[in-house]
Amino acid sequence: MSINEKFTAIRKGLLEFLVLKIVSADKVYVADILKALSETEFSTQEGTLYPLLSKMRREELVDYEWKESEAGPPRKYYELTAKGREQLRETSEYWQKIVGTVKNLGD
Amino acid sequence: MNKVTTIHLNGNAFQLEESAYEALRNYLDNAARQLEGNPDRQEILADIERAIADKCRAVLGPHKTVVVSGEVETILAEVGPVQDPTEGPNETAGAGATSPGGQGGASSQSQGTGSPARRLYKIKEGAKIGGVCNGLAAYLNIDVSILRVFFAFLVFCWGFGLLLYILMLILIPVAVTPAEKAAAFGGGSPSTAGEFVRRAKQGYYEGMKTFKDKQAHREWKRRFRSEMRGWRSNFHREMRATTAEWSNCRTGAEPPPSGVGFGLTLTFLEVLGVAATLLCVYAVWSLFVHGSVFGVQLPAGVPTWMWIIILIFVCKMVTTPAKVMRWTARHGGSACGVTGGLCIALANTCIGVALMILFLWVLAHHGPEVHRVLHEAATSAHQAIDSIRDGWNKK
């Protein structure tokens, strides 16, 4: 089993955190999120991202609004809600703790 | 030249090649199935449709108005399989803590539908030929060796195994993406004891490859070899015993009956067999040249290879009883006789057909591709009957 396969579940679990981070920076639509992730290990596809965003919206972490685009039909632009920002803060802290643990253990 | 279908995705009309339309419909049906029980299902599907529409628009231009099937395949590969984040193994870890209220409805619904959707795929990893047995083993949750032996047995018994294998090789899609592979095994975690044992065994053999302790490795290999030797000698002994029994039977049996009547029967059976084979060859030839069999125009819905398989099958159905009768008449002696041989042949054919029907039934209920083909076969059978009736009335 390669490293890549071993981390499949972890990458999947972290995706929500990363989407929170990307959306926190700016109002974005799905193609922007995909592009931001495409050059990383977390490269993903619409088939995964849309269901995730819908779930996050149901949990009131993100919200979207329709915006006209210069080419083609209107698009959904996502932004964080107050609850989403809070969640991002908590997740970031927790992540720092994990990174710290990984770094310190065994040294 | 291909037929074009017009569809609307999210309020916009697109022209698609018919095969492209099939691929797209398959994908969306699959997505809808994946999202069963998800409260946002309609919205996610609309989002996906919008994304696909955007990508279709990108490949079209002022001088290109039709999306061809290769482009749709690329687009669908880009969009990727729809994965429901509210299902699967990390549901408890990820979503459970954050919103117990919102999840309640979805998870109880998905529990209502049972285990995650298991689908029939070919699995290329560790496959011997095309991954059919591998996929089927994962689907039915049994050891792949059992299935391989079963298929080999079918090939030697009636030749149906080969036919079935080729059919499945053509019809069953390959599991390419991780999601499809997961669906082939029916979800992430080993759900039954059989699957658990299968995985444990795989891990065991994997572990053996990278064995550090040389001594233990050698010991393991030695034991493995001796087991194999034992198995082989057992097999040889049994084969020898069977052969001996056969030859005893042959020499012990009464000499084959002779006479004018017997000779005539034998000749008649031989002629019948040859005639059936010739007819089959002629039918396949005319199918290729004229697109019709014995002057009957075949409906367009069913592909040519399907007709060839049906023809060979029918031919075999006719010739096998005759062949067995001939064989028993020559070698069987008076013990079973011609009628006995015919009975055995008929029983064999019936069992073969029953197995075939059973397999088709399993495939039809669990393989969407096969389901579609069978569905179309029903309509084309109606058309065939209609065309035969028309031809008859004209006469």
Contacts between the chains, C-beta under 8 A, distances in Angstrom:
chain1	res1	chain2	res2	distance
A	8	B	178	7.0
A	9	B	89	7.2
A	9	B	90	6.3
A	12	B	90	6.4
A	13	B	90	5.4
A	13	B	93	6.6
A	13	B	94	5.6
A	16	B	85	7.8
A	16	B	94	6.7
A	30	B	47	7.7
A	30	B	51	7.0
A	44	B	80	7.5
A	45	B	78	6.7
A	45	B	79	5.9
A	45	B	80	2.9
A	46	B	47	7.7
A	46	B	48	6.4
A	46	B	51	4.6
A	46	B	78	7.6
A	46	B	79	4.4
A	46	B	80	6.4
A	47	B	31	7.3
A	47	B	48	6.9
A	47	B	79	5.2
A	47	B	80	3.7
A	47	B	81	5.1
A	47	B	82	4.4
A	47	B	83	6.3
A	48	B	80	6.2
A	48	B	82	7.7
A	48	B	83	5.0
A	48	B	85	7.9
A	50	B	44	5.1
A	50	B	47	4.2
A	50	B	48	5.8
A	50	B	51	7.3
A	50	B	82	7.6
A	51	B	35	6.9
A	51	B	38	7.1
A	51	B	40	7.5
A	51	B	44	5.1
A	51	B	82	6.2
A	51	B	83	6.3
A	51	B	84	5.6
A	51	B	85	5.3
A	51	B	86	7.9
A	52	B	85	4.8
A	53	B	47	7.9
A	54	B	38	7.7
A	54	B	40	3.8
A	54	B	43	5.8
A	54	B	44	5.1
A	54	B	47	7.4
A	55	B	40	7.1
A	55	B	85	4.9
A	55	B	86	5.9
A	55	B	95	7.2
A	57	B	40	7.6
A	58	B	39	6.6
A	58	B	40	6.2
A	58	B	99	7.8
A	58	B	102	5.3
A	59	B	95	7.7
A	59	B	98	5.9
A	59	B	99	4.6
A	59	B	102	5.7
A	72	B	54	6.5
A	72	B	57	6.3
A	73	B	10	7.6
A	73	B	11	7.9
A	73	B	12	7.5
A	73	B	50	7.4
A	73	B	53	7.9
A	73	B	54	8.0
A	76	B	47	7.4
A	87	B	98	7.2
